[in-house]
Amino acid sequence: MDRTADQGGDAVHTGLHGRGALFDTDPPGLASRLVGLRPFQLRATPYEHPAEPPFVVFTGGRGLGKTAVLLALREAYRGHTPTALIDGEEPQFAAPPADRPPESWSPVGQALTTAAEQLAEPVKGAGRIGFPRLSSGLLAVAAGGWSDRDLPRIRQEAERILLLSETESWLSGFAGRWVSKVISKLVASMSGTGPVVEPIIEATLEAFTEGVSPAHRRLRRAASWYRDYPNAGGSPKLALILLSRHFRAGGGSRRHAERHLVRALLADLDDAYAGVVQRSHRRGRPVLLIDNVQEPAGLGILEAVLSDRAEGVEDQAVFFTALRGPAHPALCNAGRLVLPETARATDWRPGTSPSSRALLVTLPPLTPDDSLHLMDTASGHLAGPVAVPPQLPHATHRLTGGSPLGITLLAASVRQNLPGGADSLGALLTADVAPHEDRPGRPAYQELLGRLVPGGRLDELTVLAAAHDRDSACSLAQARLPEDFGTSGVLGLEERLASEGWTTAPGHFVGDPFLRALLLLRLHHDDPGHERWQAVHRALVDHYQDLGESAGTDGRYRLHHELALGKADFAVAHLRDTFPLHETRDWLSALLFIASAPYYHAHGPDGRDVEGRDHRASVALGRTDAAHRPPPDVDPVLHLRVRRLLHAVWQLTDPLVLPDPRVAERLRFELEQLSNLRPAGNALLWRASRDWPADALAGRPLRVPDDEEGGR
């Protein structure tokens, strides 16, 4: 993406369009006001919430740029203030290493270790941060899985944990010597048999309390911090023994222990800012970034922080996290804003419940102007006389619905494939694109689906994308999917789409138009002869044929799938015969739904169009009228007009092609002429004749005018 976005829309340096409310510097955006530093700068900004910052959770489905926002935040603050980024879906948080017992490992413990290692790094004007409280607790937990039969592993684990307590660089030599000395003492404390937790804790506390340097005084304070652990009776040793025992017990006991480990990390961070000298060297607040916070590694940290803050345990860390989907049960009382609403102030006020300490911030789709800017950037990388078609930016926005991932990848395809002749969205999606130079390319639609629908069941979802509701999806599953998938598989995918934040839409099993278009494109390219495409649509034709009038859809669903099979005569006959009988509003609605059928004529195995042209424009412009013979006993003028109109709407609403201005003008003319035939519906047809061509060319969806618009 462009690295020099103008300051009027976005923050300088991030290259993220539509995210200025977060990254702007003048006036300061949300990040500046919470962190106390302007992005990419050491300039201070007054805190909006000086006592307690909200726990920010960016929400939304896949492809809305949540990960990109967190990566940009890391770039903005790394090196200026302590910053860490973890992803709850990383493999390191899924299961313990093969040689580590499960009872001494958890995703939260691994996440805290990983975050602390990043937060410890020196920043401008300040040295390395030590985490002695956290390392004491993690060492007690790890000792629960140690025995003297695996000394190399013990040394490796202990070294990683103990280095968290060091404020000196490993390269200085002192830290390495001290850690080696402590590890030797730990190993020597282990007997040949029996538990090792207690002697390990004793050796750790002894190492932390010897010496008179400022570093050792910090270690002593850290060791004594645990004396307030429940039922420890003021004894740090007993506290750490209980912490280890609770962790190994699992369930609620483990969550109790993990909460104290999270508290230990935040207490160590606060200690790094304690005192006048420390504060003078450290500007702003530390920043913790958690992607996929709904996963166990992130959720455990989220719940611990919110619970502590609700109980008055203060910390000054700023959390920016990303949640897949619109909400989570752990955030039921959180505040909620759309990102643009945070541009100047949040007006966030915490309540008494833990979840009220969080602020859900929805990332909106990009605007048509953002799409235009991204395509302008892509065109700037094109060599020679090649130019981006003028309607491509608006058509891209219509197809993607403003998905940052979709627009960015299509812009990459423009740079890589437009010079080779891929000048439509369908061609750009089927052409190979390489998002990174070190990776081989693959068709853009496959790259997009790989990111939007990870985790399996892509084949099943590809088939069900043609369905319209649960009933038709179940019918389709019975006809075209394995027997063991069935209704339960349909319900599972339905639940998964909802949980991942995909929108719903009446008349479609896959509600999001962009995802549905990609899935249907995959269905069409699934086999060279397109047998699967035809079989799926025939199955749905049969389903709605069997339902008959009981479907309450006046046949439009069946006609939709007939049209997807290339059989337009059925739709033309229906629309022609119902034009004088149905309410104009219902007739226009049926026209739009039938004409929304996907149009994928024959392609070769390499994805190229074997026909070389889209016949819909020829029909819409009347070029085939002479060769088409209307049925007997029908009004031939009305028949041909409806046929031209259907093909015009079909072509102009196709998300994979660029709207043809000539077809748009013909659409205007045909609707205008039809308005003369229906005095009662004249206003609606006339309004549509004005709105639909303009909306189609601007990349906006067509809709039936309401009564007030129609009456103007």
N, C-alpha and C positions, 0 to 999 in steps of 0.2 A: 504494500500500500504506500501511498505518497507519504514521504517523511517530512513534508513541509506544508502541512495544512494551514490555511490562513487562520489567524487568530479570531476572526469574527465568528467562525463556526466551531472550531475545535482548538484544543491546546496545541501550541507549537511543539514539534518534535514527535508527538505520538503517532501521527499518521492515521488516527482513527476518526472517521467521519461520524457526525451525529452524537459525539460523546463529550462535547464541550462543557456541559453542566458539571462533569466530573473533573476535567483536566484544565479548564480555563484558569488563567492567572490574573486577569484584570478585567472585571472584578474577580476575586478568587472563587474558584469552583469548590465542589464538595471535598475533594481530596485536600486541597490547600487548607480549608477551614478545619478539617478534623486532624490532619497531621501537624499543622502549624508551620509547614514549609511549602513553598510553591514547587510544583513539579519541575525536576531538572535544575533546581536552583537552591541556593542556601539562604534565600530571602525568607524571613519569617512572616507569618500571617497570624493574626489574632485567632484564637480558638473560638469556634462557635459554641462548643460544649466543653468548657474548661474543667468541670468537675468529673464528668463521665461521658466519653464519646459513645454514640450508638454503635452496636454491633451490626455492621452493614452487610446485608445479604442481597446480592444481585440475583434476580429471578428471571426465568424465561426458558423456553425450549431450546433444543439444539440449533446451532447455527446463528444465534443472535449475538455472538461475540463476547460472551462472558469470559472465556479463557483469554481472548485477546485483550480485554480490559485489564485483567489481573497481570498479564505479562507486561502491559504498558505501565501499570503502576509500579511493578518491580523495577523496570528500567528508569522510571521517573525518580525513585527514591533510593535505589541501591547505591551505596557509597556516600550518601548524604545523611541517612539515619538508619539504624538497624532494621533490616528488611529480610523477610523469609517468605518463600512461596512453596507450598506443597499441594499435591493433587491427590485427593482421596481415592482416585481410581488407579493410581500407580501400583504395579505388581508388588512393590516392597511393602505395601500396606495390606495385601490380601492374605498372606499366610506367613508364619515364621520361617526362617531359614531351615533347611533340612536337618541341621545338627542342633537346633535349639528347641528345647521342650516347650510345648504350647502353653503350659501353665505359667511360664515366666516371660511370655511375650504377648503383646496385644497391638492392634493397629494404632491405638492412641499413644502408647508408649513409643512405638517406632516413629510416629509423626512428631512427637515432642523432641525426640533425639535429632531428627532431621531438621526441624525448624530451629532448634537451638544452635546447631552447627552453622547455619546461615546467619542467624542473628548475632553470633559471636564475632563475625568479621569486623575488623576496624573500619571506621568511616572517617571522613575528612574532619580533622581537628580532634578526634577521640580514638582511643585505643580499643583493643579487643575486650569484649564483655565476657566475664566468667559466669558460669551457672552452677555454683557449688550446691545450692539447695536441690536443684533438679538432679544433678549427678549423684548426690547422696541417695536420693530416692530411687533413681534408676539402677544404681549399683545394688541396693537392697533387693529390688525386684529381680534383677538378673541373677543374683546369688541363689535365688530359689531354684534355679535350673542348673546349678553347677555341681560338679563332682570332680575329684582329683584324677579321674580317668581321661579327661580331655583338657589338659593344661594349655595346649596351643589356642584352643577356642576361648578359654577363660581369659588368657592374656589379651587376645584380640578384642573381646567384648569389653573388658575392664579398661583397656587403653582408650577405646573410643569414648566411653562414658567419662572417664577421669579427665580427659582433655577438655571436656565441656566446662570444667571448673577453673581452667587456667586463663589468666588474663595476659600471659606472655605468649608470644608466637611460638609455635612448635619449632620454627627454624632457629629461634634464639638459642636452643640447646637446653635452657633451664627447664622448660616445660617437659621436654623428653626425659631429662634425668630424674625429675621429681616423679613423674608418672611411673617410670621404671622402678624407682625405689618403692613406691606405694604398692605396685603390683607384686613385687617380690615379697613384701610384707603380707599381702593378702594370701598369696600362695602358701607362704610358710605357716599361716594361721589355720590352714585346712588340714584336718586330721585324715587318716586313711579311711575312716568309715564315719557314717552318721551325717547329720545335716551340717551345712556350712554357712547358713545365713548369719547366725549369731557371731561366729568368729570373724566373718567378713565385715560385718557392721562394726564390731569392736576395732578391727584394724583400720577401717576407714575413718572412724571418729578419732582414733589416736593420731593418724596421719594428719587429719585436719586441725588438730589442736596443738601440735608441736610447732615450735618456732615463734619468733617475735616480730616478724616482718609485717607490713600492712596487709600483704596477701594472706598470711596465716590468720591475721585478725578477722579478715572477711570470711575465711573458712570456718573459724570458730563460731562466728555469728550465724553462718549458714547451718552448722550442725545443731546449734541450740534452737533454731527456728522450728524444728519438728517437735519440741517439747509440748506444744499445744495440740498435738494430734489426739483425737478422742481416746480416752482410757489409758493414755500413756503416763499419767501421773507426773508430768513434767520431766520425764526421762527421754532424751533424744534416742538412746539406744532402744528402749522399749517401743518408742514410736516407730522407728524404722523396722523393727521386727514385726510389729502389727501391720504396718503398711505392706510388707512382703507377704505376710500371711493372708491378708485380705485380697491382695492381687491374685495369689495362687488359687484362692477359693472360687474365683469366677463370679458371674452373675452380678447381683447388686453390690456385693462386697468389692468386686473388682472395680465397678464404677465409682465406688466411694474412694478407693485408693487412687484411681486415675484422676479424680477431681483434685486430690491433694497434689498430684504431680503437675497438673496444669497450673494450680495455684503457685507451686514452687517456681515454675518457669517465669510466671508474671512477677513474682516477688523478686527474683534475680534481676529481671529487667528494671524494675523500680529502683532496686539498689544501685544500678549503674547510673541512675539519674539523681541519687541522693546527695545532698550537700551542695554548697555554693559552687565549689570548684568543678564538680561533675556537671552541674547544670550549665555552667559557663562554656563547657566544651561540647556539650550535646544539645543540638537544636532540634526542635520538633519532637514528635512521639515515635516510638518504634512501630513498625508496620508488619502485621502478619496477614498473609494472603493465603486463602484456602480455596482451591478449586474442588468442585464436586463435594461440597460440604455435607451432602446428604449421605455420603458413605461413612462407614463406622469410624474411620480415622478422623474425619472432620466433625462428625456429629458428636462424638464424645467430647471434643474440645469445645464445641459450641455450647452444649448443654452445661458443661462445667463452668464456663465463663459466665453465662447468663445466670445460673443459679447463685454463684458467688456474688455477682454484682447486685442481684436482688436482695441478698442477705447483708449487704453493706461491706463486702470485701472489695476494696477499691484497687484498681489498676489503671494505668494510663496507656495501655496498648491500643492501637487502632486496628480493628479487624475489617478487612474487605474480603468477602467470601462469595462464592458462586453456587447457587442451588439450581439443579435441573428441575424445571417445572414451576408452577405458579406459587406453591405454598408447601408447608410441611407441618405435621401435627405438633412438633416441638416449637413452632413459631405462631401458634394460634392467636396470640394477643399482640403480635408485632405491629408496629406502625407500617404503613404502606404508602409509597409514593412512586410516581413514574419519574425516571431520571431527569427530564427537563424541569420538573417541579423542585428539584434540589439545587438549581443553579445559583440562587442567592441565599437561601436559608431553608432549613428543613422543618422548623417549628416542631421538632420531635421532643416529646416529654415522656420519660419512662413512667410506667405504673408500678404496681406492687408485685406483679407476677414476673417470673424469670423471662418469659418470652417477650414481655413488653420492653425489655432492654434492647431488643433488636429492631432494626429498620429494614423492611423489605423494599428494595428499589428495583422496579421493573425496567429492563432495558428495552426500549421501543425499537421497532424496525427502522431502517434508514428511510429517509425521505426521497422523493423523486429527484430532488436537487443533489442529494448525496450520490445517487446512482449516476447522475450526469457528470459530477466531478470525478468519480472513479473511472468512468469511461473516457473522460478527457485525459486523465493520467495515462490510461492504456494507449490512447491514440498518440500521445506524445512519444511513445517508444516505438512507433511504427516507422519504418524506413521507406523512402521513396514516395510515390504518389498515392499509396494506399490510404484510404480515409474510412473512418467509422461511419456506417450509414446513419443518417440523422435521426431515424426513429429507434435505433438500437437502445439508447439509454432508457427511454420510456418503456420500451417493450421488455427490457431486462428487469426493470422495477415491477412491471405487471406480473411477469413470470415468477420472480423471487419473493414478491410481497415485501421487499425491503430487507431480506435476509442478508446480513453482512457477509456470511460465508458464501452464499450463492452469488452475490454481486462480485465479490473479490475473485472467486474462481472463474467466473465468466469473463471478467476483465483480463485475467491471465490467459484464458483461451483466445481472447481477441488479440492479445499481443503475439501469441504463438501461432495462431491458425488463420486469422483474417487475411494475411498476405497470401495464403495458399488457397483462398477462395471460399472459406467458411464464413458466409455473410448473413446467415440466419441463426436464430437461437438454437434450432434443432441441429444444425450443422456444427455449431460451436459446442454443443453438449455431447455430440457423438464423436467429435474429434479428440485426439489424445492431448492431454495437458499434463505438464510436469510441474507441480507446485514448488518443488525444490530441485535444484540442479543436480543434486547427488542421488535423485531417485528417478527410475524410468517412468515415462508417462503412461497414462491409461485414459480411456474415454472420460470426459469431464463428468458425465452423469454418474459413472461408476465411482469416481473419486468423491463426489458429493454424497452419494448413498452410503459409501463406506464410513463417512463421518456422521451422517445424520441417522443411520440405522445400524449402529454396531451391535454386536452381541447376539447374532443369530436371528433366525426366522425371517430373513430377508426374502427368501423364495415364497414363503406363505403370504407375506405382506404384499409382495408384488402381485399375486393373484387377487387378493382381496381388495386391492386398490380400485378395481373396477366395480366393486359392490357399492350399494347406496345406503344400507342400514344393516342392522344385525341379522334380520331375517334373510336378506339376499346374500349376506356374507356366509351365513350358515349353509344356505342352499349351494352356494358356489364351492364352499369347502367340501361338502358332501360329493359334489360332482367332479371336482378337479384336484383335491388334495388328498394325501394319504388318510386311510381310515382312522388312524390313531390321533389325528389332529382334531377333527370334529368340532362340536359346539364349544367344548372347553378351550380349544385352541383359539377359536374366534374371540371368546370372552377374555382370554389372557392377552391377546394382542390389543383388544379394545382398552383394557385396563392399562396396558403398557403405554399406549399412545397418550392417554390422559395423564398418567403419572409423569411423563416426560415433557408435558407442557404443550403438546400439539393441539391446535385449535380444533373444535368440532364445527360442522356445518351441516345443516339440513340437506338430505339428499345424497350424502357421501359418507361411506364408512371411514375413509381417510379424509378428514376435514380440511387439512392444510393444502391449498391448491398447488403450491410448489412441490411439496413432497409427493403429492398424488401424480403430478405431471412426470416427475422423475421415475416413479415406480412404473407408470404406464409405458414410459419410454423403454424401461428395462424389459417389460413384458413383451413389447413389440420386437426388441432386438434379441430376445431369448434364443431364437432359432432362425436359421436362414429362411425357411419357408413360412415363418410366422404362424405355424400350426397352433401353438399355444395361445397366441393372441386370439385367433379365430375361435378356438374351442372355448375360451373363457367367455367371450361375448355371446357365442351361441348358447352357452349354458344360462346366461342371464336373460337372453331372449326367451328361452323355454320357461324359465322361472316366472317371468312376468306374463307370458302367454297363459300359463296355468292359473295364475292368480286372476286374470281377466279383470272385470270391472270391480271385483272386491278389493283390488289394490287401491282404489280411490284416486288413481293417478291419470285416468282418462287416456291410458295407453302410452303416455309420454316416455316412461322408462323403457318400455320395449322398443319404441321407435329410436330412442337414444342409442341403444346397442345395435339396432339394425343399421343405423347411420355409421356407427363405428366399424361395421363390417363392409361399408361402402355402398349400402343399399339405401339410396335416398328416395326412391319412388314411394315407399310406404309413408315417410314423413311428409313428403309433398302432398300426397293424397289426403292425409289427415288434416294438415293445416289448411289446405284448400277447402275441404268440406266443412270444417268447423268455423271458418272465418265468418260466415254470415250468421252463425248460430250462437257461438260462445260470447261471453262478455269480452270486450276488447282487452281488458287487463289480463284475464285468464289466458286469452289467446297469445298475447305478447309474452306472458310468462312461460307458456308451453313452448313457444318458438325459441326463447333463450335457452331453456333446459335441453330441448332436443338438439339444438345446434351446438351445445357445449360438448358433444361427443368428441372423443379424441380422434384425430385424423392422422393415421400413419400408413401411408401407402407403401408399396413394396420397396424394400431396401435389400441390397446385397449383403453378404457376410461381413464386408468391411464397413458397413454402415452407410454406404452411398445410395442415393436415390436411383433406382434402376429406371424409373420413368423419366426423370429429368425435369419434371414440372409438377406444379400443383394445379389440378384441373378445376379447383373450386373458383378461382378467379375468372376463368374462361366462361364457366356457367353463369356466375354472377353478372358478368358484363354482357351477357346475351349472345356470346359468340357461338353457342351450341344450340340456340333456339331452332334454327332451321333444320338441324338434324334430329331434333327431338320431337316425337309425335305424341301430343297429348292424348289421353284416353278418349274414347267416344263418349258422347252425352255429358261432357263437362264444358264449362266456360274456358276456352283455350287461353284467353287473355289472362284471366285470373290464375289459371294453372301455371302458365309460364312466369307470371309475376311472382307467385309464391315460390316457385322453384328458384328463381334468381335471388329472391330475398333470403331464402334458407341458406343458400351457398354463400351469400355475402356475409351473413351473420356468422356462419360456420368458419369462414376464413378470418374475419376480423377479430373473433374472440379466441382464436387458436393461440395459446400462450407460446408456441414454439416457432411462430412465423412473425415476420414484421408486417404490420397492417399496410395494405395497399391503398394509397389515396384514391385511386380510380374506383376501387371497390367501395370505399367509404362514400364517395359521391353517388355511386349507383344505389347504395343502401338508402341514402337520403331521398333519392328520386322515387324508389319503389314504395317506401313508407308514405311519402307524400301522395302518391297516386292512390294507395289503398285508403288513405284518409277520406278521399272523395267518395268511396264506396260505402262508408259506414258513418252516416251522420251522427249516430248516437256516440260513437267512439272517436269522432273526428279529432277532438282535442288531444287525446292520448296519443293517437297515431302521429299527429302533427308534431307534438312535443318530442316523441321518440325520433322523428325524422331529423330533428335539430340536435338532440342530445347524443344519440348513438354514434353518428359519424365522428363528432368532436371527441367523445370519450374514447372511442376506439383508437384514433390517431394519437391521443395523448397518453395511451397506456392505462386508461381507467376501465374498470369493469362496466359492462352495460347493465342497466337496471330499468325496470318498468317505472315510468314517471308516476308520481302520486297524483291524487285528484287535484290538489291545489296547483301543482305544476301544470297538469294537463289543462286546467281551466284558464291559465293565463293567456 
